[in-house]
Amino acid sequence: MDNHLKTAIVYCEKNFGKMDGKTANGLVRYSEEYSILAVIDSTLAGQDAGEILEGKNNDIPIFQDLSQALEELKVPPKYFIYGMAPLEGMLSQQERGVFFHAMEKGMHIINGLHEFLTDDEAFIQKAKTCNVRIIDIRKPKEKKELKLFSGRIFDVKCPKIAVLGTDSAIGKRTTARILTQKLCKSGLKAVLVGTGQTALIQGARYGVALDAIPEQFISGEMEAAVVEAYETESPDVIIIEGQGSLSHPAYLSSCFIIRGSRPDAIIIQHAPARKMLGDYPNIPMPSIESEIELLETFSKSKVIAIAINHENMSEDELDRTIVDYEEKFKLPTTDVLLRGSDKLVGRICTLFPGLEEKLKHHL
C-alpha cells in the first residue's frame, strides 16, 4: 500500500466487474488518489478483485457488506466511495443506510452520482454529527463561475487526441489512461483530460464531469479544461477521455467533447461482441463503420486507430478481429489491456512528426 494515498473502500453491490460498476472497476485497476483496501459486493464475497477483473490476484478482497469489511480490515479506511454509475443516478433507501453507517465509522463520502448529497439535509446533518465530509464529484460550479466557449482552444498548439467510442462503459477512459501513461514512459509529456466522475476520482488533475453541467456551458468547460492542461503543463500531447458515443440516443457528451476540445485526431473504442447498447438492451449497437463515418463527418478530424474492448471474446477471437480490422480499415488496432498500446503510440508519433522528433532526442 502506498502510504501517500488515501485509504478507501469501494461500494459496488451486485455490480463489480460489470458495466454499471465501471467506477469501482477503474479504481481497482488504477488510482493516483486512493489506495483501495476492499470492495463491497455480496455476490462476489470472498473473492479477489483482481481475479474478477483481470484473472490475477491483486490483494484487494471483496466483502459481503460494510460490517464485514470493517471487521476484517481492523482499521477503517478514511474514505467510502460509491463505485457504481447506474443509469438513473440515484441512491436507493438501502444505500442511504450504508452511507450513514460509513459516516458513523468516521469515513468521508465520495459520491459520483447525479444525486448531490450535499443538497440533502439528512446527509448534511449526519456528516456534521460524524465530523466527516461529503464530496459530490459531479456537482458543478455555480453558474456564475461556469465558462462559455471562447475560442481559446485554437491557442493550444500541441496535438489533442480524443478517445471516443461506440457506446458508454466500453473502455474509453481505460484506453485514454493507459495511452497517456505509455506516451509518458516513451519520453513524451502527455496529459490526460478527464470528462467523467471516474477519471476525476482516480486522480485526473484536469477535467470536469461534463454530464452534470448545464448545456450552455458544457463546450466552454471542456475547452477550459484542455486550455488549463496546456497552459499549466506545456505538454507534448493531450489525451481526452470520451463519454458515451456520438450516435447514442441518450447521451450528448461526445458532441460537446468534440466541440469544446477540437481534437486533432480520434481513437475509436469498440466492443465487437457487444450486440446491444449497454444500458438500452432493445437498441442495437452501431457498427464501427457507421461510427467512424459519423465521427469524421461531425468533427472534421480523422479516426487514426481502433481500440478493442475484449468483453465476451476469446483470445483467438480477439486476435482474429485485430487482424481483420487492420486489413479492412487500414488502421492500427489493439486491445490496450491485453495487447498493449504500442501501436497507438506509434500511430500518434507518425502522424505528428514533432512528437517523433522529440522521441528521437529522448532516445
C-alpha positions in Angstrom: 0.0 0.0 0.0 1.3 3.5 -0.9 1.3 5.5 2.3 0.8 8.7 0.4 -2.6 7.7 -0.9 -5.9 8.0 0.9 -7.3 4.7 2.1 -10.7 3.7 0.7 -13.5 1.1 0.5 -15.4 1.0 -2.8 -19.1 0.0 -2.6 -20.3 -1.8 -5.7 -23.1 -4.1 -4.6 -24.1 -6.7 -7.3 -22.2 -4.8 -10.0 -18.4 -5.3 -9.6 -16.9 -6.4 -12.9 -20.0 -5.3 -14.7 -20.9 -2.3 -16.8 -22.6 -0.3 -14.1 -19.6 -1.0 -11.8 -17.2 0.9 -14.0 -16.2 3.4 -11.3 -15.2 0.5 -9.0 -13.6 -1.4 -11.8 -11.5 1.6 -12.8 -10.4 2.4 -9.2 -9.3 -1.2 -8.6 -7.2 -1.1 -11.8 -5.7 2.3 -11.1 -5.8 5.4 -8.9 -3.4 8.2 -8.2 -5.6 9.4 -5.3 -6.8 6.4 -3.3 -5.4 3.1 -2.0 -8.3 0.7 -2.5 -8.4 -1.7 0.5 -11.6 -3.5 -0.3 -14.6 -3.8 -2.5 -18.2 -4.5 -1.2 -20.3 -6.8 -3.4 -22.2 -9.6 -1.7 -22.5 -11.6 -4.9 -18.7 -11.9 -5.1 -17.8 -12.0 -1.4 -14.6 -14.0 -0.6 -13.0 -13.4 -3.9 -10.1 -11.2 -5.0 -11.0 -8.1 -7.0 -8.1 -8.6 -9.4 -9.1 -12.1 -10.2 -12.6 -10.9 -11.2 -11.3 -8.1 -13.5 -8.0 -9.4 -14.9 -7.8 -13.1 -13.8 -4.9 -12.4 -11.5 -4.7 -11.6 -7.8 -4.2 -8.0 -6.6 -4.8 -8.5 -2.9 -8.0 -6.4 -2.8 -10.6 -8.5 -1.1 -14.3 -8.4 -1.8 -16.6 -8.4 1.2 -20.3 -9.2 1.9 -21.1 -5.8 3.4 -19.6 -2.9 5.2 -19.7 -4.5 8.6 -17.6 -7.5 7.4 -15.2 -5.2 5.6 -14.6 -3.1 8.7 -14.2 -6.1 10.9 -11.7 -7.8 8.6 -9.7 -4.6 7.9 -9.4 -3.7 11.6 -8.6 0.0 10.9 -11.4 1.8 9.0 -10.3 3.4 5.7 -10.7 7.1 5.5 -13.0 7.2 2.5 -16.1 5.4 1.4 -16.5 5.6 -2.4 -19.7 4.8 -4.3 -18.4 2.7 -7.1 -21.3 2.4 -9.4 -22.7 4.5 -12.3 -26.3 3.4 -12.7 -28.4 4.9 -15.5 -30.9 6.5 -13.0 -28.0 8.0 -11.0 -29.9 8.0 -7.7 -29.4 6.3 -4.3 -31.8 3.6 -3.0 -33.1 3.7 0.6 -30.9 0.7 1.4 -27.8 2.5 0.0 -28.6 5.6 2.1 -28.4 3.4 5.2 -25.0 2.1 4.1 -23.7 5.6 3.6 -24.9 6.6 7.0 -23.1 3.6 8.5 -19.9 4.6 6.8 -20.1 8.1 8.2 -20.8 6.7 11.7 -17.5 4.9 11.3 -15.7 8.1 10.5 -15.4 7.7 6.8 -15.7 10.6 4.3 -18.0 10.0 1.4 -17.0 10.2 -2.3 -20.2 10.3 -4.4 -20.2 10.2 -8.2 -23.9 10.1 -8.7 -26.2 12.8 -10.2 -27.9 12.9 -6.8 -25.9 15.5 -4.8 -25.8 14.5 -1.1 -24.5 18.0 -0.1 -28.0 19.2 -1.0 -29.7 16.6 1.2 -30.5 17.9 4.7 -30.3 14.4 6.2 -26.8 13.9 4.8 -25.7 17.4 5.7 -26.7 16.8 9.3 -25.2 13.3 9.5 -21.9 14.5 8.1 -21.8 17.3 10.6 -22.6 15.0 13.5 -20.0 12.5 12.4 -17.4 15.2 11.6 -16.9 13.9 8.1 -17.0 15.4 4.6 -19.2 14.6 1.6 -17.7 15.2 -1.8 -20.1 15.2 -4.8 -17.8 14.7 -7.7 -20.3 15.6 -10.3 -21.6 18.7 -8.7 -20.9 21.6 -11.0 -19.7 25.0 -10.0 -22.1 27.9 -9.6 -23.4 29.2 -12.9 -21.6 32.5 -12.5 -18.3 30.5 -12.4 -19.0 28.3 -15.4 -17.3 29.2 -18.7 -18.8 29.7 -22.2 -16.9 28.6 -25.3 -14.3 31.3 -26.1 -12.2 30.1 -28.9 -9.1 29.8 -26.7 -8.9 26.2 -27.8 -7.3 27.4 -31.0 -4.3 28.6 -29.0 -3.5 25.1 -27.9 -0.6 24.1 -30.2 0.1 20.5 -29.2 -1.8 17.6 -30.7 -5.1 16.8 -29.0 -6.2 13.1 -29.3 -9.8 12.2 -28.2 -10.6 8.6 -27.3 -14.3 8.3 -28.4 -16.4 5.1 -28.8 -19.5 3.3 -30.0 -21.2 3.0 -26.6 -21.0 4.1 -22.9 -18.9 2.0 -20.5 -16.9 0.5 -23.3 -13.3 1.3 -22.2 -12.6 4.8 -23.4 -11.3 6.0 -20.1 -9.1 2.9 -19.6 -7.6 3.3 -23.1 -7.0 7.0 -22.5 -5.3 6.4 -19.2 -3.1 3.6 -20.4 -2.2 5.5 -23.6 -1.2 8.6 -21.6 1.0 6.6 -19.3 2.7 4.8 -22.3 3.4 8.1 -24.0 5.0 9.4 -20.8 7.1 6.3 -20.4 8.2 6.7 -24.1 9.6 10.1 -23.2 6.8 12.5 -24.2 5.0 14.7 -21.8 1.4 13.6 -22.1 -1.6 14.9 -20.1 -5.0 13.3 -19.6 -8.1 15.4 -19.5 -10.9 13.6 -17.8 -14.6 14.1 -18.6 -16.4 11.9 -16.2 -16.6 11.1 -12.5 -14.4 8.0 -12.5 -11.4 9.7 -14.1 -11.7 12.5 -11.5 -11.9 10.1 -8.6 -8.9 8.2 -10.0 -6.9 11.5 -9.7 -7.0 13.1 -13.1 -5.6 16.6 -12.5 -7.5 18.2 -15.3 -11.1 17.8 -16.4 -14.7 18.1 -15.4 -17.7 15.8 -15.1 -19.5 17.1 -18.3 -22.8 15.4 -17.9 -23.9 17.4 -14.9 -23.2 20.8 -16.4 -26.0 23.0 -17.9 -25.9 22.5 -21.7 -25.0 26.1 -22.5 -21.7 25.8 -20.6 -20.5 22.2 -21.5 -18.4 23.0 -24.5 -16.9 26.0 -22.7 -16.0 23.9 -19.6 -14.5 21.3 -21.9 -12.4 23.9 -23.7 -11.3 25.4 -20.4 -10.1 22.1 -19.0 -8.0 21.5 -22.1 -6.6 25.0 -22.1 -5.7 24.7 -18.4 -3.9 21.5 -19.0 -2.0 23.1 -21.9 -1.1 26.3 -20.1 -0.1 24.6 -16.8 1.8 21.6 -18.1 3.1 22.7 -21.5 2.6 19.1 -22.7 3.7 17.5 -25.9 0.3 15.9 -26.4 -3.1 15.9 -24.7 -5.3 12.8 -24.4 -9.0 13.5 -24.0 -11.3 10.9 -22.4 -14.6 10.3 -24.3 -18.1 9.8 -22.9 -21.0 7.8 -24.3 -20.9 7.8 -28.1 -21.8 10.4 -30.7 -24.5 8.1 -32.1 -26.0 7.2 -28.8 -29.6 8.5 -28.5 -29.4 9.2 -24.8 -26.0 10.9 -24.4 -24.8 14.2 -25.8 -21.3 14.4 -24.1 -19.4 13.3 -27.2 -20.8 16.2 -29.1 -19.6 18.7 -26.5 -16.2 17.0 -26.2 -15.7 17.4 -29.9 -17.0 21.0 -29.9 -15.0 22.1 -26.9 -11.7 20.3 -27.3 -11.5 20.4 -31.2 -9.5 17.1 -31.3 -6.8 16.8 -34.0 -7.4 13.1 -34.2 -9.6 10.4 -32.8 -9.1 6.9 -31.5 -12.3 4.9 -31.6 -13.1 2.3 -28.9 -15.4 -0.6 -29.8 -16.6 -3.9 -28.4 -17.1 -6.2 -31.3 -19.1 -8.8 -29.3 -21.5 -6.3 -27.8 -24.7 -6.6 -29.8 -27.0 -4.1 -27.9 -26.2 -0.8 -26.2 -25.2 -1.4 -22.7 -28.0 0.5 -20.9 -30.5 0.0 -23.7 -30.9 -3.7 -24.5 -33.5 -3.0 -27.1 -31.3 -0.8 -29.2 -28.6 -2.5 -31.4 -25.0 -1.3 -31.2 -23.9 0.9 -34.1 -21.3 -0.7 -36.5 -17.8 0.6 -36.2 -18.0 1.7 -39.8 -21.0 3.9 -39.2 -19.5 5.4 -36.1 -16.2 6.2 -37.8 -18.1 7.9 -40.6 -20.2 9.9 -38.1 -17.2 11.0 -36.0 -15.2 12.1 -39.0 -18.1 14.0 -40.6 -19.0 15.8 -37.4 -15.5 16.5 -36.1 -13.7 17.1 -39.4 -10.9 15.0 -37.8 -9.7 11.6 -38.8 -10.1 8.4 -36.8 -6.4 7.2 -36.6 -6.7 3.9 -34.7 -9.0 1.4 -33.2 -9.1 0.2 -29.6 -11.0 -3.0 -28.9 -12.9 -4.0 -25.7 -12.5 -7.8 -25.5 -15.6 -8.4 -23.5 -17.2 -11.8 -24.3 -14.3 -12.6 -26.8 -11.8 -15.4 -26.6 -8.1 -14.8 -27.1 -8.4 -16.2 -30.6 -11.4 -14.1 -31.5 -9.6 -11.0 -30.3 -6.5 -11.8 -32.4 -8.6 -12.5 -35.5 -10.6 -9.3 -35.0 -7.4 -7.2 -34.7 -6.1 -8.7 -38.0 -9.5 -8.3 -39.7 -9.9 -4.7 -38.6 -6.4 -3.7 -39.7 -6.9 -5.2 -43.1 -10.4 -3.7 -43.5 -9.9 -0.2 -42.1 -6.1 0.2 -42.6 -5.9 1.4 -39.1 -3.7 0.2 -36.2 -5.8 -1.9 -33.9 -5.2 -3.2 -30.4 -6.7 -4.0 -27.0 -4.7 -2.0 -24.6 -5.5 -4.2 -21.6 -4.4 -7.4 -23.3 -2.2 -6.3 -26.2 -0.7 -3.0 -25.0 -0.7 0.5 -26.5 2.5 0.5 -28.6 0.5 0.6 -31.9 -1.4 3.7 -30.7 1.8 5.5 -29.6 3.5 4.6 -32.9 0.5 5.9 -34.9 0.3 9.2 -33.0 4.0 9.8 -33.4 3.9 9.0 -37.1 1.0 11.4 -37.7 2.6 14.2 -35.7 6.2 14.4 -36.7 7.1 16.9 -34.0 6.4 14.1 -31.4 8.6 11.7 -33.3 11.4 14.2 -33.3 11.1 14.7 -29.5 11.3 10.9 -29.0 14.5 10.7 -31.1 16.1 13.3 -28.9 14.9 11.5 -25.8 16.5 8.2 -27.0 
